[in-house]
Amino acid sequence: MVRWSAVALIVLAVVHLLVLGIDVPAELPKWLEFSLWTLDHWQPLRAQPLDLALSGGVFWATAGSFAVPLLILGSLLLWLDRRGDPIPAFVGWTLVGWTALMTLLMPPSGFPLGLLIALCLAVGLERRKTQAKISKM
């Protein structure tokens, strides 16, 4: 269950970057010219020029999103699992808490799927912890 969850986190992150990354090619030249490095980004979103707000939105939906750390987390979990190293259960439960909150805030998104994956991860890690305790007895 842990391995499946790690792979699912990686897939979810990659799909997120690919699907929401459709606008990146149009914005990338601006980003490379440091258009995100302006004081206008510190203004309330509604006060920003539309081009700047949209470019910032594309950035935060892709490169600046949680998809990249999620990809790293999934890869780390998969690597630890393959090595047989212990993974603390709090990793899964913390991910459950975060995805549950995000699901409540934005149900029509990928967060419900992330919540399901996080629950599988947390349950899998709890089972491993229980089995490790039983085997030590």
ZAPA-761746 format. One record per residue (C-alpha): x, y, z. Coordinates in steps of 0.2 Angstrom, whole numbers, padded with zeros to 4 digits, always signed. Layout:
N
XYZ ...
# end
This chain:
137
+0000+0000+0000 +0015+0012+0004 +0023+0008-0013 +0007+0011-0022 +0004+0027-0013 +0021+0034-0017 +0019+0030-0035 +0002+0038-0035 +0009+0054-0027 +0022+0055-0041 +0009+0052-0055 -0002+0065-0047 +0012+0078-0047 +0017+0074-0065 -0001+0075-0071 -0004+0091-0061 +0012+0099-0069 +0007+0093-0087 -0011+0098-0086 -0009+0115-0078 +0007+0118-0088 -0001+0121-0104 +0001+0139-0102 +0019+0139-0097 +0026+0140-0114 +0017+0157-0117 +0023+0164-0100 +0041+0157-0099 +0049+0171-0110 +0042+0184-0098 +0048+0173-0083 +0065+0172-0090 +0065+0191-0092 +0061+0192-0073 +0044+0198-0075 +0039+0190-0059 +0052+0201-0050 +0041+0216-0048 +0034+0226-0034 +0017+0224-0042 +0016+0206-0036 +0016+0213-0018 -0001+0222-0022 -0017+0213-0019 -0021+0202-0033 -0036+0212-0039 -0025+0228-0040 -0012+0219-0051 -0012+0221-0070 -0022+0207-0078 -0006+0200-0088 +0004+0200-0072 -0010+0192-0062 -0012+0178-0075 +0007+0175-0077 +0008+0174-0058 -0007+0162-0058 +0002+0151-0071 +0018+0151-0060 +0009+0146-0044 -0001+0133-0053 +0015+0124-0060 +0033+0128-0055 +0028+0137-0038 +0014+0124-0034 +0015+0110-0022 +0016+0098-0036 +0035+0099-0036 +0037+0095-0017 +0024+0081-0020 +0035+0074-0033 +0050+0074-0022 +0040+0067-0007 +0033+0053-0018 +0050+0049-0025 +0058+0049-0007 +0044+0038+0000 +0047+0026-0015 +0066+0026-0012 +0064+0023+0007 +0051+0009+0003 +0063+0000-0009 +0077+0001+0003 +0066-0006+0017 +0069+0009+0028 +0056+0014+0040 +0044+0029+0036 +0036+0038+0050 +0017+0037+0050 +0016+0055+0054 +0021+0058+0036 +0005+0050+0030 -0006+0058+0043 +0001+0075+0040 -0003+0073+0021 -0020+0067+0026 -0023+0083+0036 -0017+0095+0023 -0026+0086+0008 -0042+0085+0019 -0042+0104+0022 -0038+0108+0004 -0052+0096-0001 -0064+0106+0010 -0058+0123+0002 -0058+0117-0016 -0068+0101-0019 -0068+0102-0038 -0050+0099-0039 -0037+0085-0038 -0037+0086-0019 -0050+0073-0016 -0039+0061-0026 -0024+0067-0015 -0034+0064+0000 -0038+0046-0005 -0019+0043-0009 -0014+0051+0008 -0026+0040+0017 -0019+0024+0009 -0002+0030+0013 -0006+0033+0031 -0015+0017+0034 -0001+0007+0025 +0012+0016+0037 +0001+0012+0052 +0000-0006+0047 +0019-0007+0045 +0021+0001+0062 +0010-0012+0070 +0018-0027+0061 +0035-0021+0066 +0029-0020+0084 +0022-0038+0083 +0038-0045+0075 +0048-0038+0090 +0038-0047+0103 
# end
